[in-house]
């Protein structure tokens, strides 16, 4: 029997986020046979070579060589299993080949084997498999949920498994989080991650439990009144004399860039001379892999000129945010802001000076909100910010009703 050459395919070639890579082999034995297995790896379609059926490997994407090594392993295991079936006189039905391959490739994840990982073990394996494929912040979020899940198991004196994740478990888990003073959106983050883990477990055929997909299992969320800075406030920060503190000077410049580009911290600290083309910033975002093209305003141009287009190294995000608050205080961004937030299941109302709430992400909200105030259409802003979902985008629009009415008052419909 001739052993066919397997191929690899993406689950969704049009996806804007990493999509699953599948192994597939077609051959004949008492009729057409097809073996199809998820490799467990994911990749952006733009990083996949559709001709070679492999990840595009380069110094820019070192993790892609690991993906290709895994693909080669699948091919070698498939051919070895096919040869052994021929030697042993075993008919190479799809079910036989699949089972033997999975025992060799993932003995701890084989559904037909008794050595199936429990949910804790699977989550740990999932996190390890995705290091290098997902952003460090995403992995950090997964690890946080993994640790909370383990703590909940210990508290309940029960090793929760795939089939235990139902509405009763959700309620118990949320109560556990609330007793630890977690806010509502952090509760939502953990539930969202649990749903990611369970979706992957279903894809790998480790469970048939789909109760987590019900509407009642949705992630909690709360619209905390996060701030944005007006153009007047951004200008006040831009004009501050910080020549006596070089590090704060660098932080201020990066923040102004964020306020006028909507770039995340992970993106604006990566701007290089090669990203500046025809008075535009052209960059692939690190979180989603989305290509964005952003016009360079005169203020940003002056910052680039200041550093001769070679921006200095930025401090880590925590230090960056701490310095930003000092900068906002010095710029007298003193407007009082009332924040209502649910912490530990209890609504709490606090009043802050606006500078106390400034963070690196404020810049992203500021560009989006100020563009809305200027009457720029939503679709154009989304192309700059890299948003694909209107629902997510709207969460960054922080203008109040009065500001919205002022914008509408300038529209020809009201004149």
C-alpha positions as CSV (number, residue, x, y, z in Angstrom):
1,X,0.0,0.0,0.0
2,X,1.3,3.4,-0.9
3,X,1.5,5.7,2.1
4,X,0.1,9.2,1.2
5,X,1.7,12.5,2.0
6,X,-0.3,14.2,4.8
7,X,-1.3,17.9,4.6
8,X,-2.0,20.6,7.2
9,X,-4.9,23.0,7.0
10,X,-6.1,26.0,9.0
11,X,-9.6,25.9,10.6
12,X,-10.4,29.4,9.4
13,X,-8.2,30.9,6.7
14,X,-10.0,34.2,7.0
15,X,-9.6,34.6,10.8
16,X,-8.1,37.8,12.2
17,X,-6.9,35.9,15.3
18,X,-4.8,32.8,15.6
19,X,-6.8,29.7,14.3
20,X,-6.3,26.0,14.8
21,X,-3.9,23.9,12.6
22,X,-5.2,20.5,11.5
23,X,-3.4,17.5,10.3
24,X,-5.1,15.6,7.5
25,X,-4.3,12.5,5.5
26,X,-6.4,10.9,2.8
27,X,-6.0,7.3,1.5
28,X,-8.0,4.3,0.3
29,X,-8.8,1.2,2.2
30,X,-12.1,-0.5,1.4
31,X,-13.2,3.0,0.2
32,X,-12.0,6.5,0.9
33,X,-10.4,7.1,4.3
34,X,-9.5,10.4,6.0
35,X,-7.7,11.0,9.2
36,X,-8.0,14.5,10.7
37,X,-6.5,15.6,14.0
38,X,-6.1,19.0,15.6
39,X,-2.4,19.6,16.4
40,X,-3.4,21.8,19.3
41,X,-1.4,24.7,17.8
42,X,-2.8,27.9,16.4
43,X,-1.5,30.6,14.1
44,X,-2.5,33.7,12.3
45,X,-3.5,33.0,8.7
46,X,-1.2,35.8,7.5
47,X,1.8,33.8,9.1
48,X,0.9,30.6,7.3
49,X,2.3,29.5,3.9
50,X,-0.6,28.1,2.0
51,X,1.7,26.4,-0.6
52,X,4.1,24.7,1.8
53,X,1.4,24.1,4.3
54,X,3.7,25.2,7.1
55,X,4.2,28.3,9.3
56,X,6.3,31.0,7.8
57,X,9.5,30.7,9.8
58,X,11.9,33.6,10.4
59,X,13.9,35.4,13.1
60,X,10.8,37.6,13.6
61,X,8.7,34.5,14.5
62,X,11.1,32.0,16.3
63,X,8.1,30.1,17.7
64,X,7.0,29.1,14.2
65,X,9.9,26.7,13.8
66,X,8.5,24.8,16.8
67,X,5.1,24.6,15.0
68,X,6.8,23.2,11.9
69,X,8.8,20.7,13.9
70,X,5.5,19.5,15.4
71,X,3.9,19.2,12.0
72,X,6.9,17.1,10.8
73,X,6.4,14.9,13.9
74,X,2.8,14.3,12.9
75,X,3.8,13.3,9.4
76,X,6.5,10.9,10.7
77,X,4.2,9.3,13.3
78,X,1.4,8.9,10.6
79,X,3.8,7.1,8.2
80,X,5.2,5.0,11.0
81,X,1.7,3.9,12.1
82,X,0.7,3.1,8.5
83,X,3.9,1.0,8.0
84,X,3.3,-0.9,11.3
85,X,-0.3,-1.6,10.3
86,X,0.9,-3.1,7.1
87,X,3.5,-5.2,8.8
88,X,1.1,-6.4,11.5
89,X,-1.6,-7.1,9.0
90,X,-4.0,-4.6,10.6
91,X,-6.5,-2.8,8.4
92,X,-5.7,1.0,8.5
93,X,-9.2,2.2,9.1
94,X,-9.5,5.9,10.2
95,X,-10.4,5.0,13.8
96,X,-7.4,2.7,14.1
97,X,-4.9,5.1,12.6
98,X,-6.2,8.0,14.7
99,X,-6.1,6.1,18.0
100,X,-2.6,4.8,17.4
101,X,-1.4,8.3,16.4
102,X,-2.9,10.0,19.4
103,X,-1.4,7.4,21.7
104,X,2.1,8.2,20.3
105,X,1.6,12.0,20.0
106,X,-0.4,12.8,23.1
107,X,-0.6,9.8,25.4
108,X,-1.9,11.9,28.2
109,X,-4.7,13.5,26.0
110,X,-5.9,10.3,24.3
111,X,-9.7,10.0,24.7
112,X,-9.8,6.2,24.1
113,X,-7.0,5.7,26.7
114,X,-7.8,5.6,30.4
115,X,-4.9,8.1,31.0
116,X,-7.0,11.2,30.2
117,X,-5.8,14.3,31.9
118,X,-8.1,15.9,34.4
119,X,-9.1,19.5,33.9
120,X,-6.3,21.0,36.0
121,X,-3.7,19.0,34.1
122,X,-5.3,20.0,30.8
123,X,-5.2,23.7,31.6
124,X,-1.6,23.4,32.6
125,X,-0.8,21.6,29.3
126,X,-2.8,24.2,27.3
127,X,-0.9,27.1,28.8
128,X,2.5,25.5,28.1
129,X,1.4,24.7,24.5
130,X,0.4,28.3,23.9
131,X,3.6,30.0,25.2
132,X,5.2,31.7,22.2
133,X,1.9,31.6,20.3
134,X,-0.1,34.0,22.5
135,X,1.0,37.3,24.0
136,X,2.7,37.3,27.4
137,X,-0.2,39.2,28.9
138,X,-2.7,36.5,27.6
139,X,-0.5,33.8,29.1
140,X,-0.3,35.7,32.4
141,X,-4.1,35.9,32.4
142,X,-4.4,32.2,31.7
143,X,-2.0,31.4,34.6
144,X,-4.0,33.7,36.9
145,X,-7.2,31.8,36.1
146,X,-5.4,28.4,36.5
147,X,-4.2,29.4,40.0
148,X,-7.7,30.6,41.0
149,X,-9.2,27.3,39.7
150,X,-6.8,25.3,41.7
151,X,-7.5,27.3,44.9
152,X,-11.2,26.8,44.4
153,X,-10.7,23.0,44.1
154,X,-8.8,23.0,47.3
155,X,-11.4,25.1,49.2
156,X,-14.2,22.8,48.0
157,X,-12.1,19.7,48.6
158,X,-13.0,18.5,45.2
159,X,-11.0,18.0,42.0
160,X,-13.4,19.6,39.5
161,X,-13.2,18.0,36.0
162,X,-14.6,18.7,32.6
163,X,-18.1,17.4,33.3
164,X,-18.4,19.4,36.5
165,X,-18.4,22.8,34.9
166,X,-22.1,23.6,35.0
167,X,-24.1,26.6,36.3
168,X,-23.8,25.4,39.8
169,X,-20.0,25.4,39.5
170,X,-20.1,28.9,38.0
171,X,-22.0,30.2,40.9
172,X,-19.7,28.5,43.4
173,X,-16.6,29.8,41.6
174,X,-17.9,33.4,41.5
175,X,-18.7,33.3,45.2
176,X,-15.2,32.1,45.8
177,X,-13.8,35.0,43.8
178,X,-16.0,37.6,45.5
179,X,-14.8,36.5,48.9
180,X,-11.3,37.4,47.8
181,X,-12.3,40.9,46.9
182,X,-12.1,40.5,43.1
183,X,-13.9,43.1,41.0
184,X,-16.7,42.3,38.6
185,X,-14.6,42.5,35.4
186,X,-11.9,40.3,36.9
187,X,-14.6,37.7,37.6
188,X,-15.5,38.0,33.9
189,X,-11.9,37.5,32.9
190,X,-11.7,34.2,34.8
191,X,-15.0,32.9,33.4
192,X,-13.9,33.9,29.9
193,X,-10.7,32.0,30.2
194,X,-12.5,28.9,31.6
195,X,-14.7,29.0,28.5
196,X,-11.5,29.2,26.3
197,X,-10.1,26.1,28.1
198,X,-13.3,24.2,27.7
199,X,-13.7,25.1,24.0
200,X,-10.2,23.7,23.4
201,X,-11.1,20.6,25.4
202,X,-14.1,20.0,23.2
203,X,-12.0,20.5,20.1
204,X,-9.6,17.9,21.3
205,X,-12.5,15.6,22.0
206,X,-11.8,15.4,25.8
207,X,-15.3,16.2,26.8
208,X,-18.8,16.6,25.4
209,X,-20.0,19.0,28.2
210,X,-21.3,22.2,26.5
211,X,-23.2,23.7,29.4
212,X,-20.6,26.4,29.6
213,X,-21.8,27.7,26.2
214,X,-25.2,28.6,27.6
215,X,-26.3,32.2,28.0
216,X,-26.5,31.7,31.7
217,X,-22.8,30.8,31.9
218,X,-21.9,34.2,30.4
219,X,-19.0,36.2,31.8
220,X,-19.9,39.0,34.3
221,X,-18.9,42.5,33.2
222,X,-19.3,46.0,34.4
223,X,-19.0,49.3,32.6
224,X,-16.6,51.1,34.9
225,X,-16.4,54.8,34.0
226,X,-12.8,54.7,32.7
227,X,-11.5,58.1,31.7
228,X,-10.2,59.7,28.6
229,X,-8.2,62.9,28.2
230,X,-9.4,65.9,26.2
231,X,-7.1,67.4,23.6
232,X,-6.7,70.4,26.0
233,X,-5.5,68.0,28.7
234,X,-3.2,66.1,26.3
235,X,-1.7,69.4,25.2
236,X,-1.1,70.4,28.9
237,X,0.9,67.1,29.4
238,X,2.8,67.6,26.1
239,X,3.9,71.1,27.1
240,X,5.2,70.1,30.6
241,X,8.8,70.9,31.1
242,X,10.3,67.5,32.2
243,X,13.9,68.2,31.1
244,X,15.0,67.6,34.7
245,X,13.7,64.1,34.7
246,X,14.7,62.2,31.6
247,X,12.7,59.0,32.4
248,X,9.4,61.0,33.0
249,X,10.2,62.9,29.8
250,X,10.3,59.6,27.9
251,X,7.1,58.3,29.5
252,X,5.3,61.5,28.7
253,X,6.4,61.4,25.0
254,X,5.3,57.8,24.6
255,X,1.9,58.6,26.3
256,X,1.3,61.5,23.9
257,X,2.0,59.2,21.0
258,X,-0.6,56.7,22.4
259,X,-3.1,59.6,22.8
260,X,-2.8,60.5,19.1
261,X,-2.5,57.0,17.7
262,X,-4.6,54.7,20.0
263,X,-1.7,52.2,20.1
264,X,-1.5,49.9,23.1
265,X,1.6,50.0,25.4
266,X,2.8,46.7,23.8
267,X,2.7,48.4,20.4
268,X,3.9,52.0,20.9
269,X,7.1,50.9,22.6
270,X,7.9,48.9,19.5
271,X,7.8,51.7,17.0
272,X,11.0,51.6,14.8
273,X,12.1,53.9,12.0
274,X,11.0,51.2,9.5
275,X,7.4,51.6,10.8
276,X,7.3,55.3,9.8
277,X,6.4,55.4,6.1
278,X,5.0,58.4,4.1
279,X,4.0,60.3,7.2
280,X,2.2,57.3,8.6
281,X,2.9,54.7,11.3
282,X,2.5,51.2,9.8
283,X,2.5,48.4,12.4
284,X,1.2,44.9,13.0
285,X,-0.4,45.0,16.5
286,X,1.1,42.5,19.0
287,X,-2.2,41.5,20.6
288,X,-4.3,40.6,17.5
289,X,-1.8,40.7,14.6
290,X,-4.0,43.3,13.0
291,X,-2.2,45.7,10.5
292,X,-2.9,49.3,11.3
293,X,-1.9,52.5,9.3
294,X,-2.1,55.7,11.4
295,X,-1.5,59.2,10.1
296,X,1.3,61.1,12.0
297,X,0.1,64.4,13.5
298,X,2.5,67.4,13.9
299,X,2.9,66.7,17.6
300,X,3.9,63.1,17.0
301,X,6.3,64.2,14.3
302,X,8.0,66.6,16.7
303,X,8.5,63.7,19.1
304,X,10.0,61.6,16.4
305,X,12.3,64.5,15.4
306,X,13.3,64.9,19.0
307,X,14.7,61.4,19.1
308,X,15.8,61.3,15.4
309,X,13.2,58.6,14.8
310,X,14.9,56.2,17.2
311,X,12.6,56.2,20.3
312,X,14.3,55.4,23.6
313,X,13.7,52.3,25.6
314,X,10.5,52.6,27.7
315,X,10.2,51.4,31.3
316,X,8.0,48.4,32.1
317,X,4.2,49.0,32.2
318,X,3.9,49.2,36.0
319,X,6.7,51.8,36.2
320,X,5.2,53.5,33.2
321,X,1.8,53.9,34.8
322,X,3.3,55.1,38.1
323,X,5.2,57.8,36.3
324,X,2.1,58.7,34.3
325,X,0.2,59.6,37.5
326,X,3.0,61.8,38.6
327,X,3.0,63.5,35.2
328,X,-0.8,64.0,35.3
329,X,-0.6,65.5,38.8
330,X,2.1,67.9,37.7
331,X,0.0,68.9,34.7
332,X,-2.9,69.6,37.1
333,X,-5.4,67.1,35.5
334,X,-7.5,67.6,38.6
335,X,-11.1,67.1,37.5
336,X,-13.0,65.1,40.0
337,X,-14.2,61.7,38.7
338,X,-16.8,59.5,40.4
339,X,-16.2,55.7,39.9
340,X,-18.7,53.0,40.7
341,X,-17.3,49.5,40.8
342,X,-18.4,46.2,42.2
343,X,-15.7,44.7,44.4
344,X,-16.3,41.4,46.3
345,X,-19.9,41.5,45.1
346,X,-20.6,44.9,46.7
347,X,-21.0,48.1,44.8
348,X,-18.6,50.8,45.9
349,X,-18.5,54.5,44.9
350,X,-15.2,56.5,45.1
351,X,-14.2,59.9,44.0
352,X,-10.8,60.4,42.4
353,X,-8.8,63.3,40.9
354,X,-8.5,62.5,37.2
355,X,-4.7,62.1,37.2
356,X,-5.1,59.3,39.7
357,X,-6.8,57.2,37.1
358,X,-4.5,57.8,34.2
359,X,-2.8,54.7,32.8
360,X,-1.1,53.7,29.5
361,X,-4.4,52.5,28.2
362,X,-6.0,55.9,28.7
363,X,-4.2,57.0,25.5
364,X,-6.1,54.4,23.5
365,X,-9.5,55.6,24.9
366,X,-8.5,59.2,24.4
367,X,-7.8,59.0,20.6
368,X,-11.1,57.1,20.0
369,X,-13.2,59.5,22.1
370,X,-11.6,62.6,20.7
371,X,-12.1,61.4,17.2
372,X,-15.8,60.8,18.0
373,X,-16.0,64.4,19.4
374,X,-14.6,65.7,16.1
375,X,-17.3,63.9,14.2
376,X,-14.9,61.4,12.5
377,X,-16.9,58.4,11.3
378,X,-16.7,55.2,13.3
379,X,-15.4,52.9,10.5
380,X,-12.4,55.2,9.9
381,X,-11.5,55.2,13.6
382,X,-11.8,51.4,13.9
383,X,-9.3,51.1,11.0
384,X,-6.8,53.1,13.1
385,X,-7.5,51.4,16.4
386,X,-7.6,47.9,14.8
387,X,-11.0,47.0,16.3
388,X,-13.0,44.5,14.3
389,X,-15.9,44.3,16.8
390,X,-18.2,47.4,17.1
391,X,-19.2,46.2,20.6
392,X,-15.6,46.2,21.8
393,X,-14.9,49.5,20.1
394,X,-17.9,51.2,21.8
395,X,-16.4,50.3,25.2
396,X,-13.6,52.8,24.4
397,X,-15.9,55.7,23.6
398,X,-16.1,57.5,27.0
399,X,-17.8,60.7,26.0
400,X,-20.8,61.7,28.2
401,X,-24.3,62.7,27.2
402,X,-23.5,66.4,27.1
403,X,-20.5,65.9,24.9
404,X,-22.5,63.6,22.6
405,X,-25.2,66.3,22.3
406,X,-22.6,68.9,21.4
407,X,-21.3,66.7,18.6
408,X,-24.8,66.0,17.3
409,X,-25.7,69.7,17.5
410,X,-23.1,70.4,14.8
411,X,-24.7,67.8,12.4
412,X,-26.7,69.2,9.5
413,X,-29.7,67.2,10.7
414,X,-30.0,69.5,13.7
415,X,-29.3,72.7,11.8
